[in-house]
Amino acid sequence: MAEDAQSKIRKLHNIVEKLHNSGRLTDAEKRIIASTSKQDVLIKQALEAQTHEAEKWDLEKRQVAALEHWVQLQQERQHVEPNNVLSFTKDELDRYVAHRKQGLADKSLDWINRASRALWDCTKGEISHTSMIELRTFVLEKYSSVQVHKIVLGFAAAFLKHLSIIRFDTSYLSFAAFLELPKTVRVRKGITGRIVTREYISSLFKRIEACAENAQIDAQKSC
């Protein structure tokens, strides 16, 4: 029944086009128009709606499958094993350094040079668990300032992010975990290191009274 309705609607569509173009119809075509019911039209519309929904559902399924596949690839890339090794070239590092230097003061340029030199000397273009630990150890042992640690190791971490962008490989970001700064314990300092005793307070009041008697301070303010 549905196929008959579709066939009749298609014929009706062709007849309407012919009528629009020539203005003349055959008797057979007139009979088709007379025999086409509203129900035939509704059936055709329902079939088209079902086809549209099926195509939409199929498209959504393909999109979900593609997204799941992409997520799986990213997770596999971010899983770093001790033997995983990535690389970069000296030219890539030099271009990144030139980009970072733009608009910086001379003092900042010096630290960019030091950080890039340390990165290349410790890695020779090889990014691995071993080379990142070697770089971190070198920086922590060579410099005592925490601020310098942040500058040099932060430069290396930023370069890893840069590589992940230009190479479309997020696995470079995973090695930044080996460059984290050591946890530091903040020392809480007291107001004074002296132990305040009753004798100390008594002596202090006596000195204030003596200064007031000698007019060294205002007697009213000493009360």
N, C-alpha and C positions, 0 to 999 in steps of 0.2 A: 504493500500500500504506500509506504514511504517512497519507494523508488518510482512508482507511478506518479506520485505528486511531484517529485523532483523533475521527472521527464516533462510533465505537463507545464510546469512553471518555466522550464528552459524554453520550451516551444513558445509559450506565451511571451517571454522576453524577446525572442527573435521576431515575433509578430509585431510587437509594439515598436521595435526598431524599424521594421519594414514600413509600418504605417506612418511613422515619423518621417521617413525618407521619401516614400512614394505616394502615400495617401491612399493606396489601393490594397485590398485584401481578396484572397480567393475564398470561395465558399467553404472550403475545408478549414481555412484559417479562422473564418467567422464562427464555425461550429466549435472550434477549440476554445475561443473566447467565451462562447455561451456556456460551455460545459465546465469551465474552470470555476470552482467554488471557493468561498472564503476559507474553508477548511484546508484546501490544498495549499493555500498561501501560508496559513499558520503552521502546517506541518513542515513546509520548506524552511520557514524561519526558525523553528525549533531545531531542525537538523543542523542548520548553520551555526546556531548558538552552541550546540553540543560539540561540533567540530572545533569551534574557537576555544572552548574550555579545555578540550583535550590537548590542543596544540599549546595552550598557555601552561597547562600542567606539565607537559613534556619539557617545555623550555625551562621551567622552574627546577625540574629534576636535574636537568643537565647543568644548570647554574650551581646548584647545591653540590653536585658531584665534583665540578671543577674547583669550587671553593675548598672542599674537603681535601682534594688532591694537593692544592696549593699549601694548605695548612700543614699537611703531612710532610711535604718537602721542606718547609721552613723548620719544622721540628727536627727533622733529620739533620739539617744543616747546622742547627744550633747545638746539637748534641756533640760535645767535644770529647774525644778520647785522647789519652796521653800521647798516642803515636800520630795523631792528626797533625799535618803540617800544611800551612798555607804560605804564600810568598808575595813579595812585592819587589819592584825594581828601584834602583837608586834614582832613576829619572822620575818615577812617580813621587818619591819622597822629596826630591828637589822642587818639583812643580808645586807640591803642597806647601813646602816651606816658603816659596816665593809668594804664594797666595796669602799665607798667614802673616807675612811681613808687611803687607801693604798698609800704610798709615800708622805704623807703630813707631814709638820713640826708640832712640838708640839703645837704651838700657833693655828694653823689651826684645829688640832684635838680637842682642847678645844671648839672652836666655833661649830664644827660639833656636839659635845656632847650636847652643850647648845641648839642648834637648834632642834635636835632630841627629847630632853627632853621636850622642849616647845611644839613641835608638838603632842607628846603623851599625855602630861598633859592636853592640851586643847581639844583634840579630843577623847581620849580613844579608838582609832580605828574606830571612826565614822566620815565619811566625809559628811558634809552637809553644807548648807548655814549658819546655826547657828554656827557650830564648826569652820568654816573658818573665819567668822567675829570675833569670840572670840579669835582665834589665832592672827589675825591681830591686834586687839585692845590691846591684851596683849603685843605684841612686841613693838608697837608704844608707849605705856605708860611706859614700863619698861626701854627701851633704848632711849637715846636722839640722838644718832649718826645715821645719815642717812645711813652710810656705814654698820652699824650693822643691820639696818632694811633690807637692801638688802641681807645680808648674811643669816639671819634667815628665812625671807619670801621666799628668793630664794631657800633655801634648801627645804622648804615645796613644792614649785611649781615643783622643780625637782623631788621630790618623787612622786608627782601626775603623772608626765610624766612617771616615772618608772613603776608605777602601771598600767597605760594604756597600756604599752608595754607587761608586763608579763601576764596581764589578757585579752589582746586583747579587751579592752573596752575603747574607746576614751572619754566616758562620764566623766572619771576622770579629763580630761584636762579642762573641763568646769568650775570646781571649782577654778581653778587658778585665774579666774577673780576677785574673792573675796579677793585675796592676793596682789593686786596691791598697790604700794606705793602711798601715797598722793601726789598731785601735789605741787611742791614748787616754790616759786617766788624768782628768783635770784635778790639780791640787787646789784644795780650798784653803785659802789663807785667812787666818784670824785677824782681828783688828790690831792686835799687838802680841808680840811674843813674850812680853813681860808678865809676870804673875802679880796681880794687883792684891795687896794685902791691906789690913787695917792700919798697920804702921805706915805704909806708903801714903794712904789717904790722909792720915793725921799729919804727917810731915808736909804734905802738900798744902793743907789748910794753914799751917803755921807760916809757911813761906808767903802765902797770900796775905795774911795778917801783917807780917813784917813789911811787905812791900807797901801796904796801905798806910802803915804808920810812918813810913819814910816818904810818903807822898809820891811814890813811884807809880801807883795806880790810883784810880778814883775809889775812895772808901765806899761809896754807895754801890759801885759795880762789884766790889769784892764781897758784898753781903749776899 
